[in-house]
């Protein structure tokens, strides 16, 4: 009896653990904003090389809306960066969750004073600090900042996350009781079939093929009958749209069944940051490279280590036998359980293959699990093991100081190394050279370049064309909202514009009457801004000095005078 008792206790505890993983507090948190929640982006949305780890809340196309702490807690991390989340706050809550508020314009007065003191101590705009627990306490509803457009934001909005404090895994914020009206089914745009095994075919094709479908009277979709044989899979392009917004956001869950048996079921309840780049195995990266549109595959490709799957039978791959019939059902849902249903009738049939897969073979065969090292003229390329998800033939070409490493249709999971021999260039010329990635129109874009003697090296995750480029022109510095010897008594801010024509801005600093001042760099507007509230001024006549260098060391200085009481 004792063994039975403990077994029952174990089962109860185990069952509680399983169910508690999907139960979130529905009334513990308030909204971070005092306006209706209208989304420009959803959790798990497919982004470049990552899943979106929060929701993007619209802020009426403007900055400066008040942002509030969603619950009692303490600020555990503050970061100010030119990229990523820009100005961002992390707040730990007693119930085991951490909320994140990104792209802020500025922090609340208390937090602003706290971080500005550190910025002046470090003489740096970009800082990251981890306040002691309880040092910056927040009560639910306290003002913590103002919405903005800082960092990598493409427009004013609030990026908002809720993470598990113990695991750091982001979870879908809409699971916590936030109301975002959504009465519309996800939109299905395209359907694709994938012959996977060597002998597989779909509609006389052994390569990816787009399939037609039509809307039925009941609102569901029906695909044209598919003739197939061998191991096949399916993929689709879809988006979801919430009420009051035209944004094409991500879907929440996907379920694919074959004759009533679930083969693939995944959702965007949560994921880990360590796995987010595996998004490139969920989508058809080859198609994305050609058309900039993401097909979500309903089967698991080589190298896929995503944990988003609830059910996965035969890795989502379907074995079609000649003479048998199959009914494939695809369900695409949003978080409000609005469902788009697609039926795909499949008939097992061998046929003559008319559309054949073409594989261009080269001398450079990449074995993904092994390191690969190549010399292409004066350039060496090194791929560590597991840089790629699967084996393939790589194209490598060289012309003078330019190397083409395959193309943008294959994703890399890890950094690989490109090394240029620059010995043919003089030492003087080498100082102005850098490694650049060339884009479609041949425009060079600086990539981080490490120089050691005649060797120039970069580490990157992007295939494509790279070259040695030269930048001999120093950055430009121009006063924006004032003129030389102008009185600035009623000014709140002092702004200068900085720009560089090629390698890009690397460092910038400014002094006022010989003392270092904090100037906020907004890279999207190419501006440096000083806030007169910092009260550095001690005399009427002020001398502003701004020094800017680019990524190869070209330097410019601006020295100008103005007056202020």
N, C-alpha and C positions, 0 to 999 in steps of 0.2 A: 504493500500500500504506500509505503514511504516513497518508493521509486516512482509510482504512478503520480503521487502528489507533486513531486519535484518536476516530473515531466510536464504536468499540466501547467505549473507555474512558468516553466521555460517557454511553453507554447504561447501562453498569454503574453509574456514579456516580448517574445519574438514577434507576435502578431501586432502588439502595440508599436513596436519599433517600425514595422513595415508601414502601418497606417499613419503613424506620426510623421513620416517622411513627406507625406502629401497633404498634411494639415498645416495651414498657416493662419496666424492671428488675423481675423477679419476686421477687428475694431480697435486694434492697439495703436494704429498710426493715423495721423491726419494727413491731408494733402500738403505737399511742399509749397503750393501756390494757392492764392485766393481767387482763382478763376477756374472755370470749367476745364477739365482735362481733355484736351484735343491733341492727338498724337501725330507727330511727324515721323516717328519710327517706333517699331515694336521690339519686344525682347526676342532675341534669337534670330532677328532679321539677318539675311545674308548680306554681308559686307565684304570689302576687299580683304581677303586673308583672315577674316575673323567673323564670329557671330556677334551681333550687337548685344551688349551685356546689360542693357537697361531699356528704359523708354525715353523717347525724346518728346518733351512736352512743348507745344507751341506757346509762344509768349506774345501773341498779337503783333508779330513782325517787328518788335521793338525790344530794347534793352531796358534794364532798370526796374523790373517788377520785383517786389519783395519776395524773398525765399525764406521759408520757415523750417525749423527743425520739426520733423514729423513725430517725434516723441522725446521723452526725457532721455538724456544721454550725455556723453562727453566727446569733445572733438579729439580724435586720436591721430589725425594726419591732415596736414595742410600742404598743398603743392601749388606752386606757381610755375607754369611752363609755357614756352612758346607754342608747343604742339600738344597733341593728345587732348586732355580735358581742360587745358588752359589753367584757369584758377578753379581749384576743386577742393571741397571739404569732405572728410570722412568722419562720420559720427557713430560711435558704438552705443548700443542700447542695452539695458539690463536684461531684455528677453532673449539675447543671443543673436541679434541681428545688427548689421552695420548699414547705415544709409549713406549714399554718395550723391553729391550735388556738383555737376560739372559745367564748364564753360561760363562761370560766373563773371559778371562785370567787375564786382568788388565784393568784399566781405562786410559783415556788420562792423560798426565802429570799434567794438572791443577786439574782434578778431583782426580787423584791419590794422589797428595799432600794434597788436602782438606780432603780426607777420612783418610789418614795415620795420619794426625795431630790428628784427633778424636780418632783413634785407640790407639795412644800413650797416649792421655789424659785419656782414659778409661781403658788402659792396657788390651785390648781385641782385638783379631783378628775379632771375630764376632760382627758386629755393624749394626745398622739401624738408619739412620738420614733423616730428612726432611728439606732440605735447604729452606731458605726464598725464596718466589717467586721473581725471577729476580737476585738472588744471583749468580747462575751459569747459565748465559745465553748461549744459543747455537744458532748459525746461521746454516741454512740448509747446509748440507755438511761438517760441522765441524767434526773432529775426536773426538770421545767420548770414544773409548776403543778398545780392541783387542779381537777377538773371542777366546774362550777357551773351557774348559771341566770341569768347577768347579761345585760344588753342586751335585745334583742328576743325572747329565748327565751321559749317558752310553757310550759316545764317543764325539769327538770334533764336535761341531755345534753351530749355533746361534739360540737360542729360541727368536722369535720375535712376539710381540703382538701389536695390536692397540685397545685401549679401549675407550669407551665413558667416558669423564672426569667427567660428572655430575653423571652418574649412576654406574660407575666402571665396567660396563658390557663389556666383551671382544667381539670384532666383528671379522669376518673373514677377515684377512689382504688382501686376494686376491680379495676382493670387491673394493679395492682402486686403481685399475689399474695396479697392478703388473702382469707381464707376466711370467707364468710358463707353458711352452709347454706341452700340454696333448691332444693327439689324440686317446687315447685308452679308450674303454668302461670299466666300472667297471667289475670286475671278480666275478661271482656268483659261490660259492663253494658248498653250501648245502641249502636244503629247508626242513622245518619242519612244520607239522600240529599239532595243539593243541586242543584237545577236552576240552572245558571250563566248560560248564554246566554239572550238575550231570549225565544227561542222554545222553550226547554227545558221539559220536564215529566217528573215521576216519579210514577207511579200517579195520574195526573190532577191533579197539583199542580204549580204553578210556584214554590212556596216550600219551604223546608226541611221535610222530612217524616221522621218516625221510622219505621224499618223493623223488621219482626219477624224473629226467627231462633230456631232450635231446636238443641239439642245432639244430635249423632248418636252412634251406638253406639261409634265409634272415638274419641270425645272431641272431635272437631271440631264446628264449628257450620255450619248451613246456613240461609241467609236465604230467606224466601218469595220467589217469583219476582217480579222487578221489571219493570214495563213503563215504558219511558222513550224519550225522543227529545231530540235536541239535545246540547249540552255539559253534562255533569253531573260531580259529584264526590261523595266519601263522607267521612264523619267518624264517630268513635266515642268512647265513654267507657269507660275501662278502668283497672285498677290492678294492681299486683303485690304479692305478699305473700311475705316471706321466712319461713323456718322459725323457730319460737319467738317470733314476733311477730304481733300482730293488726293492725298498722298497714297502711293502704292506701297503699302507696308507688308511685312512678312506674315506668313500663315503660322498657326500655332501647332497643329498636329497633322500627321499623314498616316493613313492606314491602307495597306494593299492586301487584298485577300484573293485566293485562288479556289474556286469552287467551295466557298464558305470557310476556308481555312486561312487564318491570318499568316501572311509571309513577312510583312514588314509593318512595324508600328513604332513611330517615334514622335516625340513632342519637344517643345521648348519650355519645359518647366524650369530646368536648371542645366548648367554645364560647368566645366572647369576651364579656367584660363589656360591651363597647360595643354588643353586639347583643341583650343579654338582654331588653330591654323589647319587642323584636319578638315575644316570646311571645304578645303580644296579637293578632298576625296568624295565629299557628298555631292558636290556639283560636277558637271561635265566641264572640266577646265579647258579642254580643247575647244569646245563650242564657245565658251566664255572668251577665250583668247581671240576668236574670229569675229564674234558678233556682240560681245559685251553684254550678254544676257545669260542668266544663270539657270541651267536645268538642274532640278533636284532629282537625284537618282533614287529610285525605290529599292535598290540593291546595294550591297556593300562591296566596294572596290578594294583591290589590294592596298595595303597600307592604312586603311581606315581604322582608327582607334577611338572613334567617338563613343561616348557613353549615353547618347540621347535615346538609344533604342530600348523600347519596352519589350518588344517581341521581334525575333529575327529567325525565320525558318529558312534553312539552306542559303543563308546570307541574302535572302530576298530574291534569289535567282529561281526561275521557273523552268523545269524540265518538260518540254513539250514532246509528246510521243505521237508518231504518225497514226492517224485514224481516230484519235481521241479529241473530244471537244472540251473547252475550258471557258469558264466565265471569270474574268478578272474584274474585281471591283476596287476602285480607287476612291477613298474618302479624304477630302481635304477640309480641315476645320479651322475656325478661329476660336478664341477663348470663350466666346459667348455661345459656343456650340452650333453656330451657323455652319451648315455642311454643304459642300459641293460634291456631288456624286457622279462618277463616271463609270460606265460599264464597257469593258473591252471584250468582245467575243473572239475567241481564238480557236482555230481549227488546226489540228496537227496534220501537216501536209509537207512532204518533200517536193521540191520543185527545182527547176533549173535556175541557178543564180545568175542574174543579169547585172546586178550592181555589186561589184566586187571591191573589197577593202584593199587599199593600196598602202604598202608599207615601204617607205624609202630607206634602203639599207645604205649605211655609211661604214667606213673603217672604224668608227668610234661607237662601240656597243657599251652602253652603261649598264652595269650590274648594280642594282640599287643597294644591295646589302653590303657591297664592298667599296672601299675607297677607289677613286678613279683620278688619274693624273695625266694631263696632256700638255704638250708643248706645241704651240701654234705660232711659228715665226718667233718674234721677240717676246711673245706672251706665253705665260704658263697659267694653266687653269687646274685647280685642285678641288675635287669634290670629296668630302668625307663620306664615310659609309652612311647610308640612310639619308642622304641629301634628298633623294627622290623616292616616290612611293612605289614605283615599279620600273622594270627594265625597259630600255628603248634605245633605238639608234639615234645618236646625237650628231648634228651637223656642226662642224667647226670650220670657220674660214678666217683668213687673215689678209689684210692689205695695209702695208706700212705700219702705222701706229694704231690700227683699228682691228678689233677682233669681233667676230660675230659668233655668239654662243647659242646655237639653235634658234629658238624663237619664243614668243610669249604664250605658246599654247601648252607648255609643260610647267607645272608648278614645282618649286623647290621648297622643301620643308625646313632645311637647315641652311645656314650660311655656307657659301663656298668662296674660294679665294681666287682672285685674278691678279697676276703679277706682271708688270711691264718692265722691260729692260730699257731704261732711258739713257744709256751710256752714249748714244750718238748725239745727244743734245748737250750743249755747253752747260757748265755749272750755273751761269747767270740765267740761261733760259729755263733750266730745271726748276728754279725758284718760282717761276710763273706757270709751270705746268701742273695739271691735275688730271685725275681719271674722271671721265664723264660718260654717262649713259646717253646714247643717241636715240631719240624718239622718231616717230614716223617721218616728220618733215626735216630730220637731220639736226634738230635743235639739241645742243649738248646740255646736260643737267649734271651738276656737280654731285659726285659721290665721295664719301669720306676717304681721303687718300693718305696713306701712311708712307713716308719717304725715309729710306735708309740707303745713303749713298746713291748709286745709280738705279736702285730698285724702288719702284712705286707699286704699292699693293692696296687693294680694297677687298672688303668682305661684303657679300650681298646675297640676297635670296631671289634675285630676278635675272632670268635669262634674257638675252638680247645682245645688242651691239654696244661695245665699249671702245673708247678711244682716249688718247692723250690730247687734251685741249690746253690752250694757252690763254691766260688772262693777264694783260699788262695794264689795264685801266683801273685806277683806284675808285672806291665808292664815291657817290655824290652825297653831300649834306646841304640841305637848303632850309632856312627858316620858313615855317609854314604860316603861323598866325601872328607874326610880329616882324618888325623891321629894325635895322640897326639904329640905336640911340632913341628908340621909341619909349614913351612912358606907358607902363603896363599896370597902372594902379588898380583897375577894375577887372583884371584878368584872373581867372581861376587856374588856368593851365598855360603851359608854355610848350609848344610843339614844333619839332623839326622833322623834316622828311629825309629819309636815308634810302639809298638804292644802290644796287650793284648790277652791272650789265651781264655778268657771266657766272663767276664761281659762287657768288652769293655772300651775304653778310656772315661774318664769323664772330667778331667781338665788337662791342661798343661800350663807351664809358663817357661820363660827363662830370664836369665840376662847375660849381658856381662860386666865384670869388675864391677859388683854390680848394674848396671843399667838395668831396664826392657827393653827388645827388642821385637819387633814384629816378631813372627815366624808364617808363614802361614801354616796351617794344611791342607794337602790333604789326606783325609781319604781313597780314592781309592788306593793311593800309600803308605799309612802309613808313610808319611814324614812331618817333620817340616822344613821350609826353612826360612833363614834370608837373607835379601838383604843388601849387604855391602853399597849400596847407602844411607842407612839410616844414615850413618856417626856417629855412636855412639862411635866409637873407639877413644881413646885419648892416648893410649900407645902402644908400639910395642908388649909387652907380654900381651896376652889377656886370661882371664879366662871365659870360657863359663859354665854356670850352667843351666841344664834343669831338671825340676821336672814334673813328670807325675803321675796322680792317675787314678785308674780304678773306676768302678761304685759302688764298695763296700768299697772304701777307701784304698786299697793297694797302696803304694806309692814307686816310684823309683826315684833316682837322678843320673844324670850324671854330673861330674865335670871334665873338660878337658882344657888343655892349647894349644894355638897356637900362632903364631907370624905373624905380618903384619905391614908393613911400611905405 
